[in-house]
Structure formats: structure tokens, C-alpha cells
């Protein structure tokens, strides 16, 4: 996510950060590099101009140039201005005080709108404990209704549909009444899209708004299209009022032009971001956290939230008990691996740890390594997972064949597991493990 932009901005600030004192020429040079990085990231030209002017004006102030660490102050300014650029404080949906909260989803064809409906439904059900229904109001795109039925059910939402033979505005009005009768907390309406913004699309949205009186209108745009996504959002803002944006395919966007431009251009905040293909790859958009990720400062809060969603309190207490009594087995280790995998790609998780993202640089973290570890452990018998000491040569050869790996890979896993248990024992005794142990014994 934003890898290219992140690398360029961090490189531009590295020289500034390393200097003990800064001159106006140093700041001008850094601003030129930042301007180039943002333009190459497909950020709107006017937005780039305003951003660099704001940073430069603040950086040339006496509070920076005369501070004990002016380089760090400049980095802090860039972080603050990036946060402001993307909307400042994170925003959330408006929920109705009574009856179902109605959310109208708009966007062009191909933006990922129907999938976003399912992801938002799952998010509101899982994170907010809401009873959610979705309405199939896209009657023009082939198989749109069938797609919504599938993603809606996968998300655990009730699906309201009347096929493709009725007027979408009538379906929307019927779905709102049905949601009220059924006691739904939230109703999300999947509307028709077009290949481009036209009068027919706007008229249908206007009629749907008038008949259903939604509490939130969200525009879905594809982050991968960069400046085109911003242009679409701007056109929608001009002809159809909406409350916020959902950015889809953010995980595949190495540049970041849409995320950095859309709020400044439209005045509408980004509320959510889709960060992968699965239904759970969806999160609240926090401008301050995103700015910190871009600048390589990590994102501990999001990492903690992801962990809290995956790790059960009772399981954590049981795990702590096992570690204390030295009963931690390869089965427990496998459970931890599975929970980590559910949190998302390993490279993305590592970049949320402050300082780690910068150290990774262009190093690719292979998530398949976790798959290999899982394959080795699942190729063992229950007795072997509970007691790896019984793994003799023939058992290790059998496990290697069963997991499609090598005996060396099995040996390495057993060795690392032994070192892990030793470290746990030392920590329980209040001792710090050695650097050799922390480094895997190499």
C-alpha cells in the first residue's frame, strides 16, 4: 500500500532528519523532492502545491529552525500536514436514533461497489453488533443481484431482492419498509452504476434519495485509478451530494494519489478503505494512521485492533497458563500462526510496527513461509506435536514428504520451537534472552 510514495517521501526526509541544523536551502531541496514524490504518486497538482506551500511556510518558522532537532520537527510537520490533507480526525457513519439506519451506496461500474456493500455489512455486524440487511437495487448490470445475494449472505446480512423486473427506486422503498418491519438496525442499498456519470444515473440516485431518505450516502471509488478516481468523486460532488467515500483496492495502490487528493478536492472525507479481496479486508480510514504508515512510522493502533479482533480473551488466558506451566506445544504454535494469518499479509503487519517498515526497504516478506510452517506441523501426529523430542530421523523424513518440504526445513522448525520455549522459560524467570536467541541462534 503506497509503497512507491512511502519510499520517495522517506528518502526525501532522510537527509533532513540526519542534519543537526537546517538552512532555507535544505528545506527548499526537501520540498522539491516531496513535490516530485507527490506528483509521481498521481496526487492532484493543486493539492501538491498547497501541501508543499503549507509545509514550507511552517518549516521556515523559528519554532523549527531554532529547535534542538529541526530535522525531526520537519518530519512532524509533514506528518501533520499529510493527516490534515486526508481529512484530519477519522469520521464515522451517522446512525439513526430509531429505526433502521439507511446507507445508499453510489459509484460507477467496476469500482467494486457490490463487494463494498458486503464488506461494510460484515464490518457493521462484527464491529458494531448491528443487525444488517442489504438491498439489491442494481437491476441493470448482469448478475448484479446474484452477486449481492452471495456477498450479503457471506457477510451474515439479510438480503432483500425482487429480481430485475422492477424499478430500482420502488425496490429501494420496499426494502426500507421491510427493514423496519424486520427490526433491522442498518439497511445498505446497492444502487445501479454506469460506465460514466450521466443524467440518467443522477436522476435515479436523486429519486432514490427522495423516496428512502438515507442517513448516509457513500461514494465508492477505485483507488487504483488514481487521479481518475478523484475526478469521478469531484463530478459526483458537483451533481449529487454524498457524505463520504469508500476507497476500494487500496492494497494494490502503490502511488496513493486518490487517498491524498479526494478530501482536498471534494471536501468529503474518506470513511472506509477496502484493503484486500476477502470480506474482512475492510477498515475505518484514519488519516493520522495512514500518514504515519506512509512516513514509515508504523501504525500500532491498527495492529492492536487487528490483534484484538483475532485473539480471544479466554484463549489468551489459557495460552498464558500453558506458557507458565511450560505446556506450550506445536498445536498452540499452530493456533498462533493461524490467527496471525487471519490478520492479513505479514509484510503489511510488519510495516505497522514503528521502524520495521523502513528497515524492510525493498525486502519482500514471503507469506508462504507461514504456509510451509503450517504444512510441517499438520503433517505431524498429535503425539509428535505435543512432544517434538520423539522426532527421530525416520519421523522427520516422513513429515518432510507429507508437507512437501525438506528434512532441513523440519529440523529448522523444531530448533526454532525449542529456542522459543527456552526464551519463554527465561522470561517467566525474569531473565532477558540473549541476542543470539532473539536472532534465531544465528
C-alpha positions as MATLAB code, in Angstrom:
seq = 'XXXXXXXXXXXXXXXXXXXXXXXXXXXXXXXXXXXXXXXXXXXXXXXXXXXXXXXXXXXXXXXXXXXXXXXXXXXXXXXXXXXXXXXXXXXXXXXXXXXXXXXXXXXXXXXXXXXXXXXXXXXXXXXXXXXXXXXXXXXXXXXXXXXXXXXXXXXXXXXXXXXXXXXXXXXXXXXXXXXXXXXXXXXXXXXXXXXXXXXXXXXXXXXXXXXXXXXXXXXXXXXXXXXXXXXXXXXXXXXXXXXXXXXXXXXXXXXXXXXXXXXXXXXXXXXXXXXXXXXXXXXXXXXXXXXXXXXXXXXXXXXXXXXXXXXXXXXXXXXXXXXXXXXXXXXXXXXXXXXXXXXXXXXXXXXXXXXXXXXXXXXXXXXXXXXXXXXXXXXXXXXXXXXXXXXXXXXXXXXXXXXXXXXXXXXXXXXXXXXXXXXXXXXXXXXXXXXXXXXXXX';
ca = [
       0.000    0.000    0.000;
       1.532    3.313   -1.191;
       4.965    1.625   -1.295;
       6.372    3.876   -4.036;
       5.149    7.091   -2.409;
       6.328    5.921    1.002;
       9.839    5.160   -0.252;
      10.148    8.511   -2.037;
       8.893   10.588    0.890;
      11.059    8.749    3.401;
      14.098    9.267    1.152;
      13.293   12.990    0.833;
      13.084   13.349    4.615;
      16.085   11.139    5.466;
      18.599   13.862    4.595;
      16.663   16.489    6.553;
      16.343   14.182    9.565;
      20.088   13.475    9.677;
      21.195   17.127    9.780;
      21.957   18.847   13.062;
      20.975   22.248   11.682;
      18.828   23.290    8.733;
      19.078   26.191    6.307;
      16.411   27.576    3.998;
      18.216   25.844    1.098;
      17.949   22.478    2.899;
      14.198   22.932    3.307;
      13.743   24.081   -0.304;
      15.614   20.985   -1.519;
      13.429   18.707    0.636;
      10.259   20.423   -0.613;
      11.320   19.877   -4.254;
      11.805   16.164   -3.574;
       8.469   15.927   -1.743;
       6.728   17.788   -4.598;
       8.162   15.328   -7.153;
       7.220   12.331   -4.997;
       3.610   13.523   -4.697;
       3.264   14.348   -8.401;
       4.666   10.931   -9.353;
       2.116    9.424   -6.947;
      -0.624   10.984   -9.129;
      -1.678   13.479   -6.455;
      -3.685   16.411   -7.820;
      -1.351   19.267   -8.881;
      -3.185   21.966   -6.918;
      -3.210   19.730   -3.846;
       0.571   19.213   -4.148;
       1.124   22.949   -4.499;
      -0.976   23.778   -1.426;
       0.584   20.963    0.620;
       4.229   21.887   -0.054;
       3.491   25.591    0.496;
       1.930   24.833    3.896;
       4.836   22.606    4.983;
       7.464   25.074    3.750;
       5.819   28.053    5.484;
       5.719   26.194    8.801;
       9.224   24.709    8.351;
      10.777   28.143    7.821;
       9.323   29.383   11.107;
      11.587   29.995   14.080;
       9.994   27.112   16.043;
      11.629   24.684   13.574;
      14.895   26.318   12.515;
      15.824   27.233   16.091;
      14.685   23.970   17.691;
      17.115   21.412   19.145;
      16.220   18.888   16.458;
      14.924   20.750   13.379;
      15.017   17.631   11.152;
      12.588   15.752   13.380;
      10.385   18.842   13.542;
      10.130   18.919    9.737;
       9.145   15.230    9.697;
       6.498   16.021   12.330;
       5.175   18.877   10.163;
       4.917   16.622    7.098;
       3.059   14.044    9.208;
       0.611   16.690   10.494;
       0.006   18.181    7.032;
      -0.487   14.738    5.460;
      -3.056   13.965    8.171;
      -4.829   17.267    7.522;
      -4.738   16.651    3.764;
      -6.537   13.306    4.130;
      -9.220   14.705    6.415;
      -7.791   15.204    9.898;
      -9.673   13.211   12.525;
     -11.256    9.929   11.401;
     -15.002   10.167   10.689;
     -17.721    7.571   11.185;
     -21.233    6.964    9.885;
     -24.311    8.768   11.189;
     -26.606    6.253   12.899;
     -30.354    6.766   13.259;
     -31.717    7.230   16.784;
     -34.586    4.852   15.961;
     -35.479    2.562   13.079;
     -33.004    1.310   10.506;
     -30.026    3.458    9.520;
     -30.217    3.662    5.722;
     -26.978    3.770    3.722;
     -27.096    4.464   -0.005;
     -24.051    3.273   -1.965;
     -23.223    5.068   -5.220;
     -20.439    4.713   -7.764;
     -19.507    3.787  -11.316;
     -19.466    0.263  -12.689;
     -16.225   -1.554  -11.904;
     -15.473    0.405   -8.733;
     -16.192   -2.615   -6.515;
     -19.460   -1.229   -5.166;
     -21.337   -4.515   -4.667;
     -18.393   -6.142   -2.879;
     -18.034   -2.993   -0.745;
     -21.694   -3.386    0.281;
     -20.920   -6.877    1.610;
     -17.742   -5.718    3.356;
     -19.497   -2.793    5.025;
     -22.348   -5.089    6.093;
     -19.901   -7.509    7.691;
     -17.977   -4.660    9.354;
     -21.111   -3.155   10.914;
     -22.296   -6.570   12.085;
     -18.929   -7.667   13.517;
     -17.561   -4.361   14.841;
     -20.756   -2.557   15.861;
     -23.019   -5.521   16.661;
     -25.655   -4.308   14.210;
     -28.386   -6.383   12.596;
     -27.764   -5.609    8.912;
     -29.760   -6.037    5.703;
     -28.692   -5.282    2.122;
     -30.987   -4.365   -0.779;
     -30.358   -5.348   -4.419;
     -31.296   -2.190   -6.336;
     -28.889   -2.673   -9.271;
     -31.256   -4.195  -11.841;
     -29.247   -3.338  -14.968;
     -25.838   -4.981  -14.626;
     -25.945   -8.695  -15.495;
     -25.719  -10.931  -12.401;
     -25.538   -7.933  -10.010;
     -28.455   -9.258   -7.966;
     -26.937  -12.756   -7.767;
     -23.591  -11.261   -6.711;
     -25.207   -9.258   -3.917;
     -27.151  -12.307   -2.711;
     -23.858  -14.196   -2.372;
     -21.766  -11.461   -0.719;
     -24.697  -10.460    1.512;
     -25.144  -13.985    2.821;
     -21.365  -14.436    3.228;
     -21.387  -11.240    5.309;
     -24.193  -12.582    7.535;
     -26.690   -9.979    6.318;
     -30.330  -10.369    5.338;
     -30.771   -9.867    1.577;
     -33.793   -8.040    0.168;
     -34.263   -8.547   -3.577;
     -37.080   -8.589   -6.116;
     -35.116   -9.682   -9.157;
     -34.526   -7.391  -12.117;
     -38.072   -6.785  -13.326;
     -38.969   -3.810  -11.118;
     -37.939   -0.180  -10.940;
     -34.889    0.149   -8.626;
     -36.424    3.109   -6.767;
     -39.520    1.017   -5.974;
     -37.283   -1.841   -4.763;
     -35.388    0.581   -2.513;
     -38.595    1.947   -0.975;
     -39.960   -1.585   -0.436;
     -36.654   -2.706    1.159;
     -36.737    0.219    3.597;
     -40.225   -0.720    4.736;
     -39.238   -4.379    5.033;
     -36.146   -3.485    7.094;
     -38.328   -1.530    9.508;
     -40.795   -4.416    9.883;
     -37.948   -6.903   10.431;
     -36.275   -4.728   13.082;
     -33.042   -4.291   11.131;
     -30.517   -1.827   12.576;
     -28.949   -0.977    9.210;
     -30.071   -1.213    5.575;
     -27.401   -0.851    2.867;
     -28.655   -0.242   -0.671;
     -26.599   -1.367   -3.658;
     -27.518    1.026   -6.467;
     -27.027    0.865  -10.229;
     -23.766    2.110  -11.679;
     -22.822    3.393  -15.112;
     -19.617    3.414  -17.125;
     -19.614    7.199  -16.711;
     -21.602    9.876  -14.911;
     -24.753   10.731  -16.887;
     -28.120   12.393  -16.382;
     -29.971    9.084  -16.091;
     -27.724    7.870  -13.262;
     -28.043   11.133  -11.339;
     -31.829   11.217  -11.747;
     -32.161    7.682  -10.401;
     -29.972    8.498   -7.371;
     -31.950   11.686   -6.729;
     -35.254    9.779   -6.824;
     -33.874    7.069   -4.540;
     -32.708    9.673   -2.030;
     -36.081   11.412   -2.108;
     -38.049    8.183   -1.568;
     -35.801    6.456    1.012;
     -34.293    9.460    2.881;
     -30.913    7.782    3.593;
     -28.897    8.801    6.640;
     -25.620    8.279    4.749;
     -24.747    8.402    1.043;
     -21.361    6.819    0.369;
     -19.448    7.059   -2.892;
     -17.342    4.017   -3.826;
     -14.238    4.784   -5.912;
     -11.401    2.590   -7.127;
      -8.110    3.806   -5.597;
      -6.130    2.047   -8.350;
      -7.389    4.574  -10.920;
      -5.587    7.410   -9.115;
      -6.491   10.840  -10.457;
      -9.433    9.375  -12.404;
     -10.944    8.308   -9.058;
     -10.596   11.882   -7.805;
     -12.207   13.246  -10.979;
     -15.158   10.859  -10.542;
     -15.545   11.926   -6.906;
     -15.407   15.577   -7.928;
     -18.110   15.116  -10.577;
     -20.346   13.262   -8.097;
     -19.788   16.051   -5.561;
     -20.888   18.625   -8.151;
     -24.126   16.887   -9.199;
     -25.090   14.591   -6.321;
     -24.430   15.335   -2.685;
     -22.707   12.484   -0.817;
     -21.383   12.228    2.725;
     -18.191   10.223    2.444;
     -16.013    7.961    0.342;
     -15.129    4.277    0.409;
     -11.795    3.630   -1.333;
     -11.583    0.136   -2.825;
      -8.437   -1.788   -3.899;
      -6.257    0.336   -1.626;
      -3.945   -2.642   -1.058;
      -2.929   -2.589   -4.734;
      -2.320    1.172   -4.881;
       1.435    1.808   -4.758;
       1.014    5.506   -5.512;
      -1.698    6.936   -3.239;
      -2.957    9.740   -5.472;
      -6.634    9.109   -4.737;
      -6.262    8.824   -0.959;
      -4.219   12.030   -0.755;
      -6.372   14.096   -3.132;
     -10.022   13.163   -2.706;
     -10.733   15.050    0.556;
      -8.975   18.224   -0.596;
     -10.717   18.211   -3.989;
     -14.259   17.223   -2.938;
     -14.388   18.324    0.693;
     -15.798   14.863    1.548;
     -13.921   12.561    3.958;
     -12.749    9.026    3.264;
     -14.667    6.864    5.748;
     -13.556    3.342    4.851;
     -10.881    1.547    2.853;
     -11.017   -1.879    1.237;
      -7.592   -3.495    1.649;
      -7.949   -6.917    0.028;
     -10.255   -9.378   -1.693;
     -11.725  -11.075    1.392;
     -14.786   -9.685    3.163;
     -12.800   -8.914    6.329;
     -10.210   -6.854    4.387;
     -12.047   -3.645    5.214;
     -11.277   -0.978    7.803;
     -12.090    2.502    9.031;
      -9.917    5.088    7.334;
      -7.837    7.016    9.869;
      -5.912    9.886    8.204;
      -3.397   10.159   11.063;
      -2.607    6.441   10.978;
      -2.311    6.438    7.185;
       0.092    9.384    7.309;
       2.259    7.527    9.817;
       2.284    4.414    7.610;
       3.337    6.472    4.579;
       6.213    8.038    6.537;
       7.385    4.669    7.901;
       6.324    5.433   11.477;
       4.173    2.316   11.730;
       0.560    2.027   12.827;
       0.453    0.385   16.231;
      -3.209    1.225   16.935;
      -4.471   -0.562   13.811;
      -2.175   -3.517   14.555;
      -3.596   -3.767   18.094;
      -7.164   -3.556   16.759;
      -6.471   -6.337   14.248;
      -4.982   -8.485   17.020;
      -7.928   -7.845   19.353;
     -10.347   -8.998   16.653;
      -8.488  -12.297   16.241;
      -7.349  -13.139   19.765;
      -9.986  -14.319   22.211;
      -9.510  -13.298   25.883;
     -10.183  -16.816   27.180;
      -7.753  -18.288   24.662;
      -5.128  -15.716   25.653;
      -5.557  -16.607   29.350;
      -5.269  -20.315   28.551;
      -2.158  -19.656   26.463;
      -0.596  -17.683   29.310;
      -1.334  -20.581   31.694;
       0.316  -23.057   29.326;
       3.405  -20.886   28.935;
       3.683  -20.510   32.718;
       3.463  -24.278   33.218;
       5.737  -24.974   30.217;
       2.921  -26.814   28.414;
       3.163  -24.776   25.185;
       3.032  -27.243   22.276;
       3.296  -27.135   18.495;
      -0.532  -27.239   18.424;
      -0.566  -23.937   20.330;
       2.102  -22.575   17.992;
      -0.072  -23.583   15.007;
      -3.076  -21.761   16.516;
      -0.967  -18.602   16.807;
       0.149  -18.905   13.170;
      -3.457  -19.216   12.003;
      -4.504  -16.154   13.997;
      -1.623  -14.138   12.540;
      -2.598  -15.193    9.013;
      -6.158  -14.004    9.613;
      -4.815  -10.536   10.466;
      -3.593  -10.047    6.883;
      -0.368  -10.261    4.856;
       2.735  -10.500    7.050;
       4.531   -7.709    5.179;
       1.635   -5.350    5.926;
       1.627   -6.277    9.614;
       5.395   -5.749    9.923;
       5.098   -2.279    8.391;
       2.692   -1.319   11.169;
       5.492   -1.771   13.712;
       7.381    1.549   14.091;
      10.811    1.422   12.449;
      10.341   -2.004   10.880;
       8.883   -0.723    7.601;
      11.939    1.422    6.917;
      14.293   -1.449    7.726;
      12.440   -3.785    5.361;
      13.010   -1.428    2.428;
      12.554   -3.440   -0.764;
      12.872   -6.773    1.045;
       9.885   -8.947    0.176;
       8.385  -10.851    3.100;
       7.215  -14.253    1.856;
       3.863  -15.147    3.423;
       4.293  -18.642    2.007;
       6.842  -19.305    4.747;
       3.952  -19.374    7.232;
       2.154  -21.820    4.933;
       5.237  -24.065    4.952;
       5.429  -23.994    8.745;
       1.746  -24.854    8.949;
       2.180  -27.712    6.463;
       5.065  -29.180    8.511;
       3.144  -29.044   11.801;
      -0.064  -30.508   10.329;
       1.982  -33.386    8.859;
       2.923  -34.456   12.404;
       0.881  -36.794   14.597;
      -0.820  -35.442   17.716;
       1.868  -37.157   19.822;
       4.674  -35.529   17.806;
       3.114  -32.057   18.086;
       2.818  -32.472   21.850;
       6.334  -33.851   22.255;
       8.778  -32.922   19.426;
      11.623  -34.672   21.299;
      10.431  -38.008   19.857;
      11.114  -36.842   16.289;
      13.855  -39.205   15.107;
      15.288  -39.339   11.575;
      12.590  -41.536   10.022;
       9.774  -39.446   11.511;
      11.369  -36.240   10.177;
      11.704  -37.764    6.689;
       8.019  -38.772    6.777;
       6.962  -35.259    7.879;
       9.102  -33.663    5.144;
       7.456  -35.870    2.481;
       3.966  -35.208    3.860;
       4.457  -31.426    3.951;
       6.232  -31.158    0.600;
       9.284  -29.628    2.271;
      12.748  -30.880    3.249;
      14.212  -32.560    6.310;
      16.279  -29.379    6.811;
      13.069  -27.322    6.998;
      11.624  -29.731    9.588;
      14.877  -29.568   11.601;
      14.834  -25.766   11.491;
      11.245  -25.589   12.748;
      11.968  -27.985   15.628;
      15.094  -25.994   16.536;
      13.256  -22.653   16.450;
      10.423  -24.071   18.540;
      12.931  -25.285   21.142;
      14.554  -21.832   21.255;
      11.123  -20.216   21.617;
      10.260  -22.418   24.599;
      13.637  -21.625   26.172;
      13.023  -17.879   25.742;
       9.564  -18.220   27.311;
      11.097  -20.032   30.275;
      13.691  -17.269   30.754;
      11.086  -14.522   30.516;
       8.994  -16.310   33.133;
      12.050  -16.241   35.388;
      12.570  -12.526   34.771;
      15.651  -13.013   32.563;
      16.247  -11.302   29.244;
      17.001  -13.650   26.323;
      20.365  -13.259   24.586;
      20.780  -11.551   21.186;
      21.667  -14.931   19.665;
      18.307  -16.331   20.816;
      16.396  -13.288   19.544;
      18.149  -13.647   16.206;
      17.203  -17.290   15.814;
      20.523  -18.638   17.083;
      22.498  -17.465   14.052;
];
